[in-house]
Amino acid sequence: MNAADTAFILISAALVMFMTPGLALFYGGMARSKNVLGTIMHSFVIVALISIEWAIIGYTMSFGTDIGGLVGGFDFFGLAGVGQDPSADYAKTVPHLCFMIYQCMFAVITPALISGAFAERTRFSAFLIFTTIWAIVIYNPLAHWVWGGGWLGAMKALDFAGGSVVHMSSGASALAFVLFLGKRTGYGREPFIPHNLPMTVLGAAILWFGWFGFNAGSALTAGGLASSAFVTTHLAASAAALSWMFAEWQHRGKPTTLGLASGAVAGLVAITPAAGFVTPMASIIIGLVGGVVCYGGVLLKGVFKYDDALDVVGVHGLGGTWGALATGLFATVAVNADGADGLFYGNPGQLWIQFISVVATWVFCFCGTYIILYLVNAIVKVRVSAEDENKGLDVSQHSETGYQY
């Protein structure tokens, strides 16, 4: 056991946990004022809900003994055997509990990301049921596929910190959710203006700060690889913030604060799968392209007429997809000997493997989410009534208001 590694992972876990309340502020500021508490509530309650699910069944499904490359066994059910000694299979220099709680924070933030897509029109009870089922049926198996000894990891698909497991999964599921749910009342006929952009920028800053735990912590040791991932994370976010800003400036005539903040998040998303596999200069390219790709992805909802309220599909879905494919281009064993060389380092096969992981993630998460929604809707209607939607979720779902005028 290494005390420095343990301290580093515990601090990283705290940083990743802090990202979810940061996401609550990021999303809450973009919602209309009558829905600010309902939007924040989605992210905040997930911290509690998924933490309990993870301790009971999520961790063992994700990191238990492999069953056919598809899911983990029940050897860690209820955290049985997960104690203060290091794990024989994961994070061998830190307590098993330390690794478990670090991975818990990834499981927490992923369904919180989805909530931005269906903001302002979802029944809270249905949301809780959906989120619990989604974590068990979608997130846990996917985490096992990539990180827990499953089939994607076995074929050497590279995902350093969650391009597939976190971002593509949330983006694909968000697309299924908004197509199932339909548009908000008045969408396309009246303005839907963010009510508090300073709150959103604060949330983006918290996300940027927490992302160092997300990506650098995924090295699982306090050393050179963590330092490399920290640097690539920061540079990609900076590059994407600038490229989104300039793309929007060129397209709309003026740069916006929301665009700058969204661009930073897009860069963080794009570098996530690649952070521990690419050089700093490659991370700048990934960020520059990621900012433009995600800005274009946000514009697609106007072309295809779906109501992704807070741009989850465009930022997390497309940003994670670009990041996964970019890993297949720019990865090099000079950065991480446990990784692989990408196309630009003489290994075109890695790009094909990354492509397979992208397709598998999108198909599994999109189709699985659609099926879950049909089942949940049979139990309790997922969408609120038109009257409750017009009142706002704060009053109709929680009997509260965010502001007193």
ROMI-543191 format. One record per residue (C-alpha): residue number from 1; residue in one letter; y, x, z. Coordinates in Angstrom, 2 decimals, always signed. Example, Ala and Ser with C-alpha at 12.3 -4.5 7.8 and 13.67 -1.06 7.14 Angstrom:
% ROMI-543191
+-----+---+---------+---------+---------+
:   k : r :       Y :       X :       Z :
+-----+---+---------+---------+---------+
:   1 : A :   -4.50 :  +12.30 :   +7.80 :
:   2 : S :   -1.06 :  +13.67 :   +7.14 :
+-----+---+---------+---------+---------+
% end
This chain:
% ROMI-543191
+-----+---+---------+---------+---------+
:   k : r :       Y :       X :       Z :
+-----+---+---------+---------+---------+
:   1 : M :   +0.00 :   +0.00 :   +0.00 :
:   2 : N :   +3.50 :   +1.21 :   -0.87 :
:   3 : A :   +6.39 :   +0.10 :   +1.33 :
:   4 : A :   +9.01 :   +0.67 :   -1.38 :
:   5 : D :   +7.07 :   -1.42 :   -3.90 :
:   6 : T :   +6.60 :   -4.17 :   -1.33 :
:   7 : A :  +10.30 :   -4.30 :   -0.50 :
:   8 : F :  +11.17 :   -4.29 :   -4.19 :
:   9 : I :   +8.86 :   -7.20 :   -5.05 :
:  10 : L :   +9.96 :   -9.26 :   -2.04 :
:  11 : I :  +13.61 :   -8.77 :   -3.02 :
:  12 : S :  +12.73 :   -9.60 :   -6.64 :
:  13 : A :  +10.99 :  -12.79 :   -5.47 :
:  14 : A :  +14.12 :  -13.78 :   -3.58 :
:  15 : L :  +16.23 :  -13.12 :   -6.69 :
:  16 : V :  +13.96 :  -15.29 :   -8.84 :
:  17 : M :  +14.05 :  -18.04 :   -6.23 :
:  18 : F :  +17.88 :  -17.87 :   -6.30 :
:  19 : M :  +17.77 :  -18.47 :  -10.05 :
:  20 : T :  +16.61 :  -22.07 :   -9.63 :
:  21 : P :  +19.61 :  -23.18 :   -7.50 :
:  22 : G :  +21.69 :  -21.20 :  -10.01 :
:  23 : L :  +20.10 :  -23.24 :  -12.78 :
:  24 : A :  +21.00 :  -26.39 :  -10.82 :
:  25 : L :  +24.67 :  -25.37 :  -10.96 :
:  26 : F :  +24.42 :  -24.32 :  -14.61 :
:  27 : Y :  +22.95 :  -27.68 :  -15.61 :
:  28 : G :  +24.98 :  -29.71 :  -13.11 :
:  29 : G :  +28.29 :  -28.52 :  -14.51 :
:  30 : M :  +27.28 :  -29.52 :  -18.03 :
:  31 : A :  +26.31 :  -33.05 :  -16.99 :
:  32 : R :  +28.78 :  -35.89 :  -16.69 :
:  33 : S :  +30.23 :  -36.37 :  -13.20 :
:  34 : K :  +28.20 :  -39.54 :  -12.56 :
:  35 : N :  +24.99 :  -37.52 :  -13.01 :
:  36 : V :  +25.85 :  -34.24 :  -11.31 :
:  37 : L :  +23.77 :  -34.79 :   -8.17 :
:  38 : G :  +20.83 :  -36.22 :  -10.09 :
:  39 : T :  +20.84 :  -33.17 :  -12.35 :
:  40 : I :  +21.10 :  -30.74 :   -9.44 :
:  41 : M :  +18.39 :  -32.66 :   -7.58 :
:  42 : H :  +15.89 :  -32.01 :  -10.38 :
:  43 : S :  +16.08 :  -28.25 :   -9.96 :
:  44 : F :  +16.41 :  -28.21 :   -6.19 :
:  45 : V :  +13.48 :  -30.49 :   -5.38 :
:  46 : I :  +11.23 :  -28.46 :   -7.69 :
:  47 : V :  +11.63 :  -25.45 :   -5.37 :
:  48 : A :   +9.87 :  -27.43 :   -2.67 :
:  49 : L :   +7.44 :  -29.42 :   -4.81 :
:  50 : I :   +6.03 :  -26.59 :   -6.92 :
:  51 : S :   +5.87 :  -24.14 :   -4.00 :
:  52 : I :   +3.42 :  -26.45 :   -2.24 :
:  53 : E :   +1.46 :  -27.11 :   -5.44 :
:  54 : W :   +1.29 :  -23.36 :   -6.11 :
:  55 : A :   -0.02 :  -22.53 :   -2.64 :
:  56 : I :   -2.72 :  -25.19 :   -2.75 :
:  57 : I :   -4.00 :  -24.97 :   -6.32 :
:  58 : G :   -1.55 :  -23.32 :   -8.72 :
:  59 : Y :   -2.14 :  -19.72 :   -7.74 :
:  60 : T :   -5.92 :  -19.93 :   -7.93 :
:  61 : M :   -5.79 :  -21.73 :  -11.30 :
:  62 : S :   -3.51 :  -18.99 :  -12.64 :
:  63 : F :   -4.96 :  -15.85 :  -11.05 :
:  64 : G :   -8.41 :  -16.82 :   -9.79 :
:  65 : T :  -11.60 :  -15.46 :  -11.34 :
:  66 : D :  -11.54 :  -16.18 :  -15.07 :
:  67 : I :  -13.49 :  -19.16 :  -16.40 :
:  68 : G :  -14.03 :  -18.84 :  -20.15 :
:  69 : G :  -10.61 :  -17.31 :  -20.76 :
:  70 : L :   -9.02 :  -20.72 :  -20.09 :
:  71 : V :   -8.32 :  -21.09 :  -16.36 :
:  72 : G :   -8.82 :  -19.35 :  -13.05 :
:  73 : G :  -11.54 :  -20.36 :  -10.62 :
:  74 : F :  -11.09 :  -21.74 :   -7.12 :
:  75 : D :  -11.69 :  -18.55 :   -5.15 :
:  76 : F :   -8.02 :  -18.58 :   -4.00 :
:  77 : F :   -7.85 :  -22.35 :   -3.35 :
:  78 : G :   -5.42 :  -22.99 :   -0.50 :
:  79 : L :   -4.65 :  -19.25 :   -0.56 :
:  80 : A :   -8.13 :  -18.41 :   +0.73 :
:  81 : G :   -8.52 :  -14.63 :   +0.68 :
:  82 : V :   -4.85 :  -14.07 :   -0.14 :
:  83 : G :   -3.68 :  -11.93 :   +2.75 :
:  84 : Q :   -1.71 :   -8.86 :   +3.75 :
:  85 : D :   -3.94 :   -6.34 :   +1.99 :
:  86 : P :   -3.29 :   -5.42 :   -1.66 :
:  87 : S :   -5.11 :   -7.29 :   -4.40 :
:  88 : A :   -7.96 :   -5.57 :   -6.17 :
:  89 : D :   -6.80 :   -6.99 :   -9.52 :
:  90 : Y :   -3.04 :   -7.54 :   -9.33 :
:  91 : A :   -0.17 :   -5.47 :   -7.94 :
:  92 : K :   -2.40 :   -2.97 :   -6.20 :
:  93 : T :   +0.37 :   -1.35 :   -4.13 :
:  94 : V :   +1.75 :   -4.51 :   -2.48 :
:  95 : P :   +0.21 :   -7.19 :   -0.24 :
:  96 : H :   -1.62 :   -9.93 :   -2.11 :
:  97 : L :   +0.71 :  -12.47 :   -0.45 :
:  98 : C :   +3.68 :  -10.56 :   -1.86 :
:  99 : F :   +2.36 :  -10.83 :   -5.40 :
: 100 : M :   +1.48 :  -14.49 :   -4.88 :
: 101 : I :   +4.96 :  -15.51 :   -3.70 :
: 102 : Y :   +6.61 :  -13.53 :   -6.50 :
: 103 : Q :   +4.57 :  -15.43 :   -9.07 :
: 104 : C :   +5.34 :  -18.68 :   -7.23 :
: 105 : M :   +9.02 :  -18.34 :   -8.11 :
: 106 : F :   +8.15 :  -18.19 :  -11.82 :
: 107 : A :   +6.13 :  -21.37 :  -11.45 :
: 108 : V :   +9.12 :  -22.98 :   -9.73 :
: 109 : I :  +11.81 :  -22.28 :  -12.31 :
: 110 : T :   +9.78 :  -23.18 :  -15.40 :
: 111 : P :   +9.64 :  -26.98 :  -14.98 :
: 112 : A :  +13.23 :  -26.85 :  -13.72 :
: 113 : L :  +14.22 :  -25.49 :  -17.14 :
: 114 : I :  +12.68 :  -28.53 :  -18.83 :
: 115 : S :  +14.82 :  -30.90 :  -16.76 :
: 116 : G :  +17.94 :  -29.97 :  -18.70 :
: 117 : A :  +16.58 :  -31.64 :  -21.83 :
: 118 : F :  +16.05 :  -35.08 :  -20.31 :
: 119 : A :  +19.06 :  -35.06 :  -17.99 :
: 120 : E :  +21.00 :  -38.27 :  -17.36 :
: 121 : R :  +18.27 :  -40.76 :  -18.25 :
: 122 : T :  +15.04 :  -40.10 :  -16.32 :
: 123 : R :  +13.67 :  -42.03 :  -13.34 :
: 124 : F :  +13.31 :  -39.71 :  -10.35 :
: 125 : S :   +9.87 :  -40.98 :   -9.28 :
: 126 : A :   +8.52 :  -40.47 :  -12.81 :
: 127 : F :  +10.06 :  -37.01 :  -12.88 :
: 128 : L :   +8.19 :  -36.01 :   -9.71 :
: 129 : I :   +4.85 :  -37.29 :  -11.02 :
: 130 : F :   +5.36 :  -35.64 :  -14.42 :
: 131 : T :   +6.38 :  -32.29 :  -12.91 :
: 132 : T :   +3.35 :  -32.13 :  -10.63 :
: 133 : I :   +0.90 :  -32.95 :  -13.43 :
: 134 : W :   +2.66 :  -30.63 :  -15.87 :
: 135 : A :   +2.42 :  -27.70 :  -13.47 :
: 136 : I :   -1.31 :  -28.22 :  -12.99 :
: 137 : V :   -2.26 :  -29.06 :  -16.58 :
: 138 : I :   +0.17 :  -26.89 :  -18.58 :
: 139 : Y :   +1.77 :  -24.10 :  -16.56 :
: 140 : N :   -1.21 :  -22.91 :  -14.54 :
: 141 : P :   -3.64 :  -22.55 :  -17.47 :
: 142 : L :   -0.95 :  -20.91 :  -19.64 :
: 143 : A :   -0.13 :  -18.39 :  -16.91 :
: 144 : H :   -3.84 :  -17.60 :  -16.72 :
: 145 : W :   -4.08 :  -17.20 :  -20.50 :
: 146 : V :   -1.36 :  -14.56 :  -20.51 :
: 147 : W :   -1.35 :  -12.85 :  -17.09 :
: 148 : G :   -4.49 :  -13.90 :  -15.23 :
: 149 : G :   -7.24 :  -12.54 :  -17.46 :
: 150 : G :   -7.29 :  -15.34 :  -20.04 :
: 151 : W :   -7.73 :  -15.20 :  -23.78 :
: 152 : L :   -4.15 :  -14.33 :  -24.80 :
: 153 : G :   -4.07 :  -11.40 :  -22.43 :
: 154 : A :   -7.49 :  -10.30 :  -23.65 :
: 155 : M :   -6.21 :  -10.15 :  -27.23 :
: 156 : K :   -3.28 :   -7.99 :  -26.01 :
: 157 : A :   -0.49 :  -10.51 :  -26.52 :
: 158 : L :   +2.54 :   -8.92 :  -24.85 :
: 159 : D :   +4.64 :  -11.02 :  -22.48 :
: 160 : F :   +6.28 :   -8.85 :  -19.87 :
: 161 : A :   +8.05 :  -11.50 :  -17.80 :
: 162 : G :   +7.51 :  -14.94 :  -19.30 :
: 163 : G :   +8.56 :  -15.42 :  -22.91 :
: 164 : S :   +5.53 :  -17.63 :  -23.48 :
: 165 : V :   +4.69 :  -18.65 :  -19.94 :
: 166 : V :   +8.22 :  -19.65 :  -18.93 :
: 167 : H :  +10.55 :  -20.07 :  -21.89 :
: 168 : M :   +8.47 :  -21.21 :  -24.84 :
: 169 : S :   +6.48 :  -23.50 :  -22.57 :
: 170 : S :   +9.64 :  -25.15 :  -21.24 :
: 171 : G :  +11.23 :  -25.34 :  -24.70 :
: 172 : A :   +8.19 :  -26.91 :  -26.37 :
: 173 : S :   +7.72 :  -29.34 :  -23.49 :
: 174 : A :  +11.42 :  -30.21 :  -23.56 :
: 175 : L :  +11.17 :  -31.10 :  -27.25 :
: 176 : A :   +8.22 :  -33.39 :  -26.59 :
: 177 : F :  +10.06 :  -35.02 :  -23.69 :
: 178 : V :  +13.25 :  -35.83 :  -25.61 :
: 179 : L :  +11.31 :  -37.18 :  -28.59 :
: 180 : F :   +9.30 :  -39.40 :  -26.25 :
: 181 : L :  +12.31 :  -40.52 :  -24.22 :
: 182 : G :  +14.88 :  -41.16 :  -26.94 :
: 183 : K :  +18.62 :  -40.61 :  -26.91 :
: 184 : R :  +21.04 :  -41.34 :  -24.12 :
: 185 : T :  +22.99 :  -44.58 :  -24.42 :
: 186 : G :  +26.01 :  -43.93 :  -26.59 :
: 187 : Y :  +24.76 :  -40.58 :  -27.87 :
: 188 : G :  +26.44 :  -39.78 :  -31.19 :
: 189 : R :  +29.05 :  -42.53 :  -30.70 :
: 190 : E :  +30.95 :  -41.32 :  -27.65 :
: 191 : P :  +31.78 :  -37.87 :  -26.26 :
: 192 : F :  +29.43 :  -36.30 :  -23.73 :
: 193 : I :  +31.70 :  -33.69 :  -22.17 :
: 194 : P :  +30.66 :  -31.23 :  -19.42 :
: 195 : H :  +32.46 :  -32.29 :  -16.27 :
: 196 : N :  +32.74 :  -28.91 :  -14.48 :
: 197 : L :  +32.55 :  -25.76 :  -16.58 :
: 198 : P :  +33.48 :  -23.42 :  -13.70 :
: 199 : M :  +30.30 :  -24.65 :  -11.98 :
: 200 : T :  +28.33 :  -23.89 :  -15.13 :
: 201 : V :  +29.76 :  -20.38 :  -15.42 :
: 202 : L :  +28.94 :  -19.74 :  -11.75 :
: 203 : G :  +25.39 :  -20.91 :  -12.43 :
: 204 : A :  +25.14 :  -18.61 :  -15.44 :
: 205 : A :  +26.33 :  -15.67 :  -13.34 :
: 206 : I :  +23.68 :  -16.44 :  -10.70 :
: 207 : L :  +21.04 :  -16.64 :  -13.42 :
: 208 : W :  +22.13 :  -13.26 :  -14.85 :
: 209 : F :  +22.00 :  -11.74 :  -11.36 :
: 210 : G :  +18.62 :  -13.24 :  -10.52 :
: 211 : W :  +17.15 :  -12.25 :  -13.88 :
: 212 : F :  +17.00 :   -8.64 :  -12.75 :
: 213 : G :  +14.35 :   -9.75 :  -10.26 :
: 214 : F :  +12.71 :  -11.79 :  -12.99 :
: 215 : N :  +12.38 :   -8.92 :  -15.48 :
: 216 : A :  +12.64 :   -5.67 :  -13.52 :
: 217 : G :  +10.41 :   -7.10 :  -10.80 :
: 218 : S :   +7.71 :   -7.76 :  -13.37 :
: 219 : A :   +7.05 :   -4.02 :  -13.43 :
: 220 : L :   +5.48 :   -4.69 :   -9.99 :
: 221 : T :   +6.45 :   -1.21 :   -8.80 :
: 222 : A :   +9.79 :   +0.35 :   -7.91 :
: 223 : G :   +9.97 :   +3.07 :  -10.53 :
: 224 : G :  +10.82 :   +4.04 :  -14.07 :
: 225 : L :   +9.46 :   +0.95 :  -15.79 :
: 226 : A :  +11.47 :   -1.34 :  -13.50 :
: 227 : S :  +14.58 :   +0.70 :  -14.28 :
: 228 : S :  +13.92 :   +0.39 :  -18.01 :
: 229 : A :  +13.43 :   -3.37 :  -17.76 :
: 230 : F :  +16.62 :   -3.70 :  -15.70 :
: 231 : V :  +18.65 :   -1.86 :  -18.35 :
: 232 : T :  +17.18 :   -3.73 :  -21.34 :
: 233 : T :  +17.78 :   -7.04 :  -19.57 :
: 234 : H :  +21.45 :   -6.32 :  -18.98 :
: 235 : L :  +22.13 :   -4.96 :  -22.44 :
: 236 : A :  +20.42 :   -7.85 :  -24.23 :
: 237 : A :  +22.38 :  -10.41 :  -22.20 :
: 238 : S :  +25.64 :   -8.62 :  -22.96 :
: 239 : A :  +24.87 :   -8.38 :  -26.67 :
: 240 : A :  +23.86 :  -12.03 :  -26.95 :
: 241 : A :  +26.93 :  -13.23 :  -25.05 :
: 242 : L :  +29.09 :  -11.46 :  -27.63 :
: 243 : S :  +27.11 :  -12.53 :  -30.69 :
: 244 : W :  +27.08 :  -16.22 :  -29.62 :
: 245 : M :  +30.80 :  -16.05 :  -28.89 :
: 246 : F :  +31.65 :  -14.56 :  -32.28 :
: 247 : A :  +29.27 :  -16.91 :  -34.12 :
: 248 : E :  +30.91 :  -19.90 :  -32.46 :
: 249 : W :  +34.38 :  -18.45 :  -33.10 :
: 250 : Q :  +33.58 :  -18.11 :  -36.78 :
: 251 : H :  +31.94 :  -21.55 :  -36.99 :
: 252 : R :  +34.27 :  -23.67 :  -34.85 :
: 253 : G :  +37.50 :  -21.68 :  -34.98 :
: 254 : K :  +37.73 :  -20.81 :  -31.28 :
: 255 : P :  +35.54 :  -19.04 :  -28.71 :
: 256 : T :  +34.55 :  -21.08 :  -25.64 :
: 257 : T :  +33.64 :  -20.26 :  -22.07 :
: 258 : L :  +30.52 :  -22.40 :  -22.35 :
: 259 : G :  +29.50 :  -20.50 :  -25.48 :
: 260 : L :  +29.90 :  -17.14 :  -23.75 :
: 261 : A :  +27.84 :  -18.28 :  -20.76 :
: 262 : S :  +25.18 :  -19.86 :  -22.98 :
: 263 : G :  +24.98 :  -16.70 :  -25.05 :
: 264 : A :  +24.32 :  -14.59 :  -21.97 :
: 265 : V :  +21.47 :  -16.91 :  -20.97 :
: 266 : A :  +20.13 :  -16.79 :  -24.53 :
: 267 : G :  +20.01 :  -13.01 :  -24.39 :
: 268 : L :  +18.23 :  -13.08 :  -21.05 :
: 269 : V :  +15.66 :  -15.46 :  -22.50 :
: 270 : A :  +15.12 :  -13.37 :  -25.62 :
: 271 : I :  +14.58 :  -10.11 :  -23.78 :
: 272 : T :  +12.21 :  -11.57 :  -21.17 :
: 273 : P :   +8.93 :  -10.99 :  -23.05 :
: 274 : A :  +10.09 :   -7.60 :  -24.32 :
: 275 : A :  +11.95 :   -6.16 :  -21.32 :
: 276 : G :   +9.25 :   -3.72 :  -20.25 :
: 277 : F :   +8.10 :   -2.75 :  -23.74 :
: 278 : V :  +11.27 :   -1.85 :  -25.72 :
: 279 : T :  +14.01 :   +0.77 :  -25.65 :
: 280 : P :  +17.62 :   +0.04 :  -24.62 :
: 281 : M :  +18.86 :   +0.21 :  -28.22 :
: 282 : A :  +16.17 :   -2.22 :  -29.35 :
: 283 : S :  +17.23 :   -4.59 :  -26.56 :
: 284 : I :  +20.76 :   -4.67 :  -27.96 :
: 285 : I :  +19.39 :   -5.71 :  -31.36 :
: 286 : I :  +17.19 :   -8.35 :  -29.73 :
: 287 : G :  +20.22 :   -9.69 :  -27.88 :
: 288 : L :  +22.51 :   -9.71 :  -30.90 :
: 289 : V :  +20.00 :  -11.62 :  -33.00 :
: 290 : G :  +19.04 :  -13.86 :  -30.07 :
: 291 : G :  +22.60 :  -15.05 :  -29.54 :
: 292 : V :  +22.95 :  -16.14 :  -33.16 :
: 293 : V :  +19.44 :  -17.64 :  -33.32 :
: 294 : C :  +20.00 :  -19.72 :  -30.19 :
: 295 : Y :  +23.45 :  -20.86 :  -31.30 :
: 296 : G :  +21.90 :  -22.02 :  -34.55 :
: 297 : G :  +19.07 :  -23.61 :  -32.58 :
: 298 : V :  +21.53 :  -25.70 :  -30.60 :
: 299 : L :  +23.08 :  -26.93 :  -33.84 :
: 300 : L :  +19.65 :  -28.13 :  -35.02 :
: 301 : K :  +19.73 :  -31.10 :  -32.67 :
: 302 : G :  +22.62 :  -32.46 :  -34.74 :
: 303 : V :  +20.58 :  -31.99 :  -37.92 :
: 304 : F :  +17.35 :  -33.55 :  -36.63 :
: 305 : K :  +19.07 :  -36.14 :  -34.41 :
: 306 : Y :  +17.28 :  -35.53 :  -31.12 :
: 307 : D :  +19.10 :  -35.62 :  -27.78 :
: 308 : D :  +18.39 :  -32.36 :  -25.96 :
: 309 : A :  +21.05 :  -32.94 :  -23.32 :
: 310 : L :  +21.55 :  -29.36 :  -22.09 :
: 311 : D :  +20.11 :  -27.35 :  -25.00 :
: 312 : V :  +16.74 :  -26.34 :  -23.57 :
: 313 : V :  +14.98 :  -26.35 :  -26.94 :
: 314 : G :  +17.63 :  -24.28 :  -28.69 :
: 315 : V :  +18.05 :  -21.68 :  -25.94 :
: 316 : H :  +14.67 :  -21.40 :  -24.23 :
: 317 : G :  +12.36 :  -22.59 :  -26.98 :
: 318 : L :  +13.86 :  -20.61 :  -29.85 :
: 319 : G :  +15.09 :  -17.75 :  -27.67 :
: 320 : G :  +11.63 :  -17.26 :  -26.20 :
: 321 : T :  +10.06 :  -17.48 :  -29.66 :
: 322 : W :  +12.39 :  -14.84 :  -31.07 :
: 323 : G :  +11.79 :  -12.62 :  -28.05 :
: 324 : A :   +8.00 :  -12.85 :  -28.42 :
: 325 : L :   +8.15 :  -11.98 :  -32.11 :
: 326 : A :  +10.72 :   -9.23 :  -31.47 :
: 327 : T :   +8.28 :   -7.70 :  -28.99 :
: 328 : G :   +5.84 :   -7.41 :  -31.89 :
: 329 : L :   +8.53 :   -5.56 :  -33.83 :
: 330 : F :  +10.09 :   -3.21 :  -31.26 :
: 331 : A :   +7.42 :   -2.57 :  -28.58 :
: 332 : T :   +6.46 :   +1.04 :  -28.07 :
: 333 : V :   +3.99 :   +2.80 :  -25.79 :
: 334 : A :   +6.69 :   +5.43 :  -25.23 :
: 335 : V :   +8.28 :   +2.88 :  -22.88 :
: 336 : N :   +5.11 :   +1.37 :  -21.44 :
: 337 : A :   +1.74 :   +3.03 :  -21.91 :
: 338 : D :   +0.02 :   -0.21 :  -20.90 :
: 339 : G :   +1.69 :   -2.07 :  -23.77 :
: 340 : A :   +1.30 :   -1.45 :  -27.49 :
: 341 : D :   +3.26 :   -0.22 :  -30.48 :
: 342 : G :   +4.91 :   -2.87 :  -32.60 :
: 343 : L :   +5.49 :   -3.13 :  -36.34 :
: 344 : F :   +8.36 :   -0.62 :  -36.36 :
: 345 : Y :   +6.13 :   +1.92 :  -34.61 :
: 346 : G :   +3.26 :   +1.64 :  -37.08 :
: 347 : N :   +1.26 :   -1.30 :  -35.71 :
: 348 : P :   +1.79 :   -4.48 :  -37.78 :
: 349 : G :   -1.21 :   -6.08 :  -36.08 :
: 350 : Q :   +0.81 :   -6.53 :  -32.89 :
: 351 : L :   +3.27 :   -8.81 :  -34.67 :
: 352 : W :   +0.35 :  -11.00 :  -35.79 :
: 353 : I :   -0.95 :  -11.18 :  -32.23 :
: 354 : Q :   +2.52 :  -12.20 :  -31.03 :
: 355 : F :   +2.66 :  -14.88 :  -33.72 :
: 356 : I :   -0.68 :  -16.31 :  -32.57 :
: 357 : S :   +0.63 :  -16.46 :  -28.99 :
: 358 : V :   +3.75 :  -18.31 :  -30.18 :
: 359 : V :   +1.78 :  -20.93 :  -32.12 :
: 360 : A :   -0.74 :  -21.41 :  -29.31 :
: 361 : T :   +2.01 :  -21.88 :  -26.72 :
: 362 : W :   +4.03 :  -24.36 :  -28.78 :
: 363 : V :   +1.03 :  -26.48 :  -29.77 :
: 364 : F :   -0.53 :  -26.54 :  -26.29 :
: 365 : C :   +2.70 :  -27.31 :  -24.44 :
: 366 : F :   +4.11 :  -29.83 :  -26.92 :
: 367 : C :   +0.92 :  -31.84 :  -27.31 :
: 368 : G :   +0.00 :  -31.60 :  -23.64 :
: 369 : T :   +3.43 :  -32.79 :  -22.53 :
: 370 : Y :   +3.34 :  -35.77 :  -24.87 :
: 371 : I :   -0.04 :  -36.85 :  -23.46 :
: 372 : I :   +1.16 :  -36.43 :  -19.87 :
: 373 : L :   +4.24 :  -38.54 :  -20.57 :
: 374 : Y :   +2.14 :  -41.40 :  -21.98 :
: 375 : L :   +0.01 :  -41.36 :  -18.83 :
: 376 : V :   +2.99 :  -41.19 :  -16.47 :
: 377 : N :   +4.79 :  -43.95 :  -18.35 :
: 378 : A :   +1.78 :  -46.20 :  -17.78 :
: 379 : I :   +2.21 :  -45.68 :  -14.03 :
: 380 : V :   +6.00 :  -45.85 :  -13.76 :
: 381 : K :   +8.55 :  -46.10 :  -16.55 :
: 382 : V :   +9.90 :  -42.64 :  -17.28 :
: 383 : R :  +13.29 :  -43.80 :  -18.47 :
: 384 : V :  +15.76 :  -45.62 :  -16.26 :
: 385 : S :  +17.08 :  -49.02 :  -17.29 :
: 386 : A :  +20.23 :  -49.25 :  -19.43 :
: 387 : E :  +22.11 :  -50.62 :  -16.41 :
: 388 : D :  +21.07 :  -47.71 :  -14.19 :
: 389 : E :  +21.88 :  -45.22 :  -16.92 :
: 390 : N :  +25.39 :  -46.63 :  -17.27 :
: 391 : K :  +25.90 :  -46.47 :  -13.51 :
: 392 : G :  +24.77 :  -42.88 :  -13.47 :
: 393 : L :  +21.74 :  -41.33 :  -11.82 :
: 394 : D :  +23.65 :  -40.31 :   -8.71 :
: 395 : V :  +24.17 :  -43.93 :   -7.67 :
: 396 : S :  +21.15 :  -45.58 :   -9.29 :
: 397 : Q :  +18.52 :  -43.02 :   -8.21 :
: 398 : H :  +19.98 :  -41.49 :   -5.05 :
: 399 : S :  +22.75 :  -43.82 :   -3.74 :
: 400 : E :  +25.19 :  -40.91 :   -3.68 :
: 401 : T :  +28.20 :  -39.67 :   -5.58 :
: 402 : G :  +29.08 :  -36.08 :   -6.28 :
: 403 : Y :  +32.81 :  -36.52 :   -5.84 :
: 404 : Q :  +35.15 :  -38.79 :   -3.87 :
: 405 : Y :  +38.43 :  -39.43 :   -5.69 :
+-----+---+---------+---------+---------+
% end
